[in-house]
Amino acid sequence: MSNSESFIEEVSSEVRRDRLFKLFKKWGWIGGLFIVVVVGIATFREIQIHNFESTAQDLGTSVVTALEEEDISDQINALRQIKTDNPDAQAIVDFYLADIYHQNDNTDEAVNTLSGLSSNQEISIVYRDLAELRAIIMLEGSHSYEDLITRLEPLIQTGAPFRTIATELKGYFLVGLAEESSDEGLRQEGFTILRGIYSDAEASTNLKSRISQFLTIFGEEVEVSN
C-alpha cells in the first residue's frame, strides 16, 4: 500500500473514516480477484474429481463464447442460455453472470444472482459460502455494518470454507461501525478479532499482510504471538 506511511500520522476521526471506506473499496477489487482465483481452482478440481472432461470443455467453450459478445446485454443473455445438469457447474456460470452485472454497476442483479446461489442447497457448500461472501463484499457501502456482520456470522463458524476471510471482514466492519458511532468498545473488539485471526494457523500470508496494514492505519500494533 503506497500511502501506508502517511496513514500512520495522527488524523481526525473524519479523515480516518474516509480512508477506511477507501480501503474497503480497494479490497472489493481484491475480493473480485479472489473470486476468480478460487472459482478457477474449484472448477479445475471439479473437473479432475468427476472426470467431466467433455462436459467441462463444452461448458468452457459456451462461457468463452458468451463473454466474447461485444454488447453487455448480449453477454448476459448468452450466459443465461447456458444450461447444465450439474448444479456446481451451473453455479460457475452464475458467478460469471454476477460479475458482469457488478462490473456494469448493476449491483442489485449481481447480489440477487449470488443470493440465489448461496441459498441453493443443491450446490456444494464451498460455492454457497463463496457466493454469500461475494455478495457481502458487494453490499459494503450500501448496507449497514450491523446487517453485514449478521450475514457474516454463518460463514465464521468452525469448518466453514472461508472462515478466516469472513472473520477478517467482521473485524473490519466492527471498526467501521465504531468510526460511525465513536464507540471505542466496538473499535477494540474489531482490533481483537483481527489480531486473533492474524495468529490463526489457517491465516494466509496475504491475510496477515492486510491486517497488519489495516492496524497500522490506526496506529495499532499487531501484538500477536507466533
C-alpha positions in Angstrom: 0.0 0.0 0.0 1.8 3.2 -1.2 0.2 5.6 1.3 0.8 3.4 4.4 3.5 5.8 5.9 1.2 8.8 5.6 -1.6 6.9 7.2 0.4 6.4 10.4 0.3 10.1 11.3 -2.3 11.4 13.7 -5.5 12.2 11.8 -9.0 13.2 12.7 -11.9 10.7 13.0 -13.5 12.1 9.9 -10.3 11.5 7.8 -9.8 8.1 9.3 -13.4 7.2 8.3 -12.8 8.4 4.8 -9.6 6.4 4.4 -11.3 3.3 5.9 -14.0 3.4 3.2 -11.4 3.9 0.5 -9.6 0.8 1.8 -12.8 -1.2 1.7 -13.4 -0.1 -1.9 -9.9 -1.2 -2.8 -10.4 -4.5 -1.0 -13.5 -5.1 -3.0 -11.3 -5.3 -6.1 -9.1 -7.8 -4.2 -12.2 -9.8 -3.3 -13.1 -9.9 -7.0 -9.7 -11.2 -7.9 -10.0 -13.8 -5.1 -13.3 -15.0 -6.5 -11.8 -15.5 -10.0 -8.9 -17.5 -8.5 -11.0 -19.6 -6.2 -13.6 -20.4 -8.8 -10.9 -21.3 -11.3 -9.3 -23.7 -8.8 -12.6 -25.2 -7.8 -13.6 -25.7 -11.4 -10.3 -27.5 -12.1 -10.8 -29.7 -9.0 -14.3 -30.5 -10.0 -13.2 -31.5 -13.5 -10.5 -33.7 -12.1 -12.6 -35.4 -9.4 -15.7 -36.1 -11.5 -13.8 -36.7 -14.8 -16.2 -34.5 -16.7 -13.6 -33.7 -19.5 -16.1 -33.4 -22.4 -18.8 -31.7 -20.3 -16.3 -29.2 -18.9 -14.9 -28.4 -22.3 -18.4 -27.7 -23.7 -19.2 -25.6 -20.7 -16.0 -23.6 -21.0 -16.5 -23.1 -24.7 -20.0 -21.8 -24.1 -18.9 -19.4 -21.4 -16.0 -18.0 -23.5 -18.3 -17.6 -26.5 -20.8 -15.7 -24.3 -18.1 -13.4 -22.9 -16.9 -12.6 -26.4 -20.1 -10.9 -27.3 -19.5 -7.1 -27.7 -22.7 -5.9 -26.1 -23.1 -6.4 -22.4 -26.8 -7.4 -22.7 -25.8 -10.0 -25.3 -23.2 -11.4 -22.9 -25.8 -11.7 -20.2 -28.4 -13.3 -22.5 -25.8 -15.8 -23.7 -24.8 -16.8 -20.2 -28.4 -17.2 -19.2 -28.9 -19.6 -22.1 -26.2 -21.9 -20.8 -27.7 -24.9 -19.0 -26.1 -27.9 -17.5 -27.4 -30.8 -15.4 -24.5 -30.4 -12.8 -25.5 -27.8 -10.2 -21.9 -26.9 -9.3 -21.1 -26.3 -13.0 -24.2 -24.2 -13.4 -23.0 -22.2 -10.3 -19.8 -21.3 -12.1 -21.8 -19.8 -15.0 -23.8 -17.7 -12.5 -20.6 -16.4 -10.9 -19.6 -15.0 -14.2 -23.1 -13.6 -14.7 -22.9 -11.9 -11.3 -19.5 -10.4 -12.0 -20.8 -8.9 -15.3 -23.7 -7.3 -13.5 -21.3 -5.9 -10.9 -18.8 -4.6 -13.4 -21.5 -2.7 -15.1 -22.9 -1.1 -11.9 -25.9 -3.3 -11.6 -25.2 -4.4 -8.0 -28.8 -5.4 -7.3 -28.9 -8.0 -10.0 -25.4 -9.2 -9.1 -26.4 -9.6 -5.4 -29.7 -11.3 -6.4 -27.8 -13.8 -8.6 -25.3 -14.5 -5.7 -28.1 -14.8 -3.2 -29.7 -17.4 -5.3 -26.5 -19.4 -5.3 -26.0 -19.1 -1.6 -29.5 -20.4 -0.8 -29.3 -23.3 -3.3 -28.8 -26.5 -1.3 -28.1 -28.5 -4.5 -24.7 -26.9 -4.9 -21.6 -27.5 -2.8 -21.1 -25.5 0.4 -17.9 -24.0 -1.0 -19.9 -22.4 -3.8 -22.7 -21.3 -1.5 -20.4 -19.7 1.0 -18.3 -18.1 -1.8 -21.5 -16.6 -3.2 -22.6 -15.2 0.1 -19.1 -13.8 0.8 -19.0 -12.1 -2.6 -22.5 -10.6 -2.0 -21.5 -9.2 1.3 -18.4 -7.5 -0.2 -20.6 -6.0 -2.9 -23.1 -4.7 -0.3 -20.4 -2.9 1.7 -21.2 0.8 1.5 -24.9 0.4 0.8 -25.9 -1.7 3.8 -25.3 -1.1 7.5 -22.3 -2.7 9.1 -24.7 -4.4 11.5 -26.5 -6.1 8.6 -23.3 -7.2 7.0 -21.9 -8.6 10.3 -25.1 -10.6 10.8 -24.7 -12.1 7.3 -21.1 -13.0 8.0 -21.9 -15.0 11.2 -22.7 -18.3 9.4 -19.5 -18.0 7.4 -17.4 -17.7 10.5 -18.5 -21.0 12.1 -15.8 -23.7 12.6 -15.3 -25.7 9.5 -16.7 -23.1 7.1 -14.6 -23.0 4.0 -13.9 -19.2 4.1 -13.9 -18.8 7.9 -10.7 -16.8 8.1 -11.7 -14.3 5.4 -15.2 -13.9 6.9 -13.7 -13.3 10.3 -11.3 -10.8 8.9 -14.2 -8.9 7.3 -16.1 -8.9 10.6 -13.1 -7.2 12.2 -13.0 -4.5 9.6 -16.8 -4.0 9.7 -16.7 -3.6 13.5 -14.0 -0.9 13.2 -16.1 0.8 10.5 -19.1 0.7 12.8 -17.0 2.1 15.6 -15.9 5.0 13.3 -19.5 5.8 12.6 -20.7 5.6 16.2 -17.5 6.8 18.0 -17.7 3.6 20.1 -14.3 2.7 21.4 -15.5 -0.6 22.7 -16.5 -1.7 19.2 -13.2 -0.5 17.8 -11.3 -2.6 20.3 -13.5 -5.6 19.6 -12.7 -5.3 15.9 -9.0 -5.0 16.6 -9.1 -8.0 18.9 -10.8 -10.1 16.2 -8.2 -9.0 13.7 -5.3 -9.9 16.0 -6.9 -13.2 16.7 -7.3 -14.2 13.1 -3.8 -12.9 12.3 -2.4 -15.6 14.6 -4.8 -18.3 13.3 -2.9 -21.3 11.9 -5.1 -21.2 8.8 -4.4 -17.5 8.1 -2.7 -16.9 4.8 0.3 -14.6 4.2 -1.8 -12.1 2.3 -4.4 -12.0 5.0 -1.8 -11.3 7.6 -0.4 -8.5 5.4 -3.8 -6.9 5.0 -4.5 -7.0 8.8 -1.0 -5.6 9.6 -1.5 -2.7 7.2 -5.0 -2.0 8.5 -3.9 -1.9 12.1 -1.1 0.4 11.2 -3.6 2.9 9.7 -5.0 3.3 13.2 -1.6 3.4 15.0 -2.1 -0.1 16.4 0.4 -2.9 16.7 -0.3 -6.5 15.6 0.6 -7.8 19.1 0.3 -11.5 18.5 2.4 -14.4 19.4 3.6 -16.6 16.5 
